[in-house]
């Protein structure tokens, strides 16, 4: 293990570690953006259509909730393998960074939808009723009340979502998706190089700590209750 502190180790594996760290970041950022483009509207729709929502609709809420629950129930590695043909249809490949993004989005979007739903449900009902009494439209209530009032919670939920996607990228490495997870498996496990396993684990821990710290700071900074 001491070899990770030597110049020889970094001369041999430094570029490889840097490249795979970059691949992990690319997968996380792109997947998070697309997962939120899907999951955020779904979460809003869940809150709108619930029994006491601004546009209650029992059947839409139940059907949407069932679909989201099914999506959240599938283990990521099974989902990734099951939709390989769909992944190839979308991005032209089943493996590598591009091949991991589609299943990452499909898996993370339902999770994000529930996170968003939970955040929006924390908004004071009195604020919503006040907006309705002033004649605010559905879009205005969503854009000017729900989302602004729930920003601190949404930001914290964002940290959890990103860390979850980061964990998924490590799992995706098991089937050749690239990134730090792939590096840990190919070098740390298959080639029996424990120092590589240790370094990849440390890098993932560092990434998680940075993400959590930044989002926690941002949540406190925008939380008007703390000002």
Residue pairs with C-beta under 8 A, 6 or more apart in sequence:
1 194
1 195
1 198
3 9
3 195
4 195
4 198
4 199
9 195
13 187
13 196
13 199
16 183
17 183
17 199
17 200
17 203
20 178
20 179
20 180
20 182
20 183
20 200
21 179
21 180
21 203
23 97
23 178
23 179
23 180
24 166
24 169
24 178
24 179
24 180
24 181
24 204
24 207
25 207
26 97
27 97
27 100
27 101
27 104
27 165
27 169
27 172
27 177
27 178
27 179
28 162
28 165
28 166
28 169
30 101
31 100
31 101
31 104
31 105
31 108
31 165
31 168
31 169
32 108
32 158
32 161
32 162
32 165
34 101
34 105
34 109
35 104
35 105
35 108
35 109
35 112
35 161
35 165
36 112
36 158
36 161
38 105
38 109
38 112
38 113
39 108
39 109
39 110
39 111
39 112
39 113
39 115
39 116
39 161
40 112
40 113
40 116
42 64
42 68
42 109
42 110
42 112
42 113
42 116
43 112
43 113
43 114
43 115
43 116
43 117
43 119
43 120
44 116
44 120
44 142
44 146
45 60
45 64
46 61
46 64
46 65
46 68
46 113
46 114
46 116
46 117
47 53
47 116
47 117
47 120
47 121
47 146
48 54
48 55
48 138
48 142
49 55
49 56
49 57
49 58
49 60
49 61
49 64
50 56
50 61
51 58
51 61
52 125
53 61
54 128
54 132
54 138
54 141
55 138
67 110
68 110
68 113
68 114
69 110
70 110
71 106
71 107
71 109
71 110
71 111
72 110
72 111
72 114
74 82
74 107
76 103
76 107
76 168
76 171
76 172
77 171
77 172
77 174
77 175
79 103
79 106
79 107
80 87
80 100
80 103
80 107
80 171
80 172
80 175
81 175
83 102
83 103
83 106
84 94
84 99
85 94
86 102
87 93
87 94
87 99
87 102
87 103
88 94
88 99
90 102
91 98
91 99
91 101
91 102
92 98
93 99
95 175
95 176
95 177
96 176
96 177
96 178
97 177
97 178
97 179
99 176
99 177
100 169
100 172
100 177
100 178
100 179
103 172
104 165
104 168
104 169
104 172
107 168
108 161
108 164
108 165
108 168
111 161
111 164
112 157
112 161
115 154
115 157
115 160
115 161
116 154
116 157
118 153
118 157
119 150
119 153
119 154
119 157
120 146
120 147
120 150
122 150
122 153
123 145
123 146
123 149
123 150
124 149
127 145
127 149
128 141
128 145
128 146
131 140
131 141
131 144
131 145
132 141
136 144
136 145
147 154
151 219
151 222
151 223
152 219
152 220
152 222
152 223
152 225
153 219
155 215
155 218
155 219
155 222
156 215
156 216
156 219
158 215
159 211
159 212
159 214
159 215
159 216
162 211
162 215
163 208
163 211
163 212
166 204
166 207
166 208
166 211
169 177
169 179
169 180
169 181
170 179
170 180
170 181
170 184
170 204
171 181
172 179
172 181
172 182
173 179
173 180
173 181
173 182
173 183
173 184
173 185
174 181
174 182
174 185
176 182
180 200
180 203
180 204
181 200
183 196
183 200
184 196
184 197
184 200
184 201
187 193
187 196
187 197
188 194
188 196
188 197
188 198
188 200
189 197
220 226
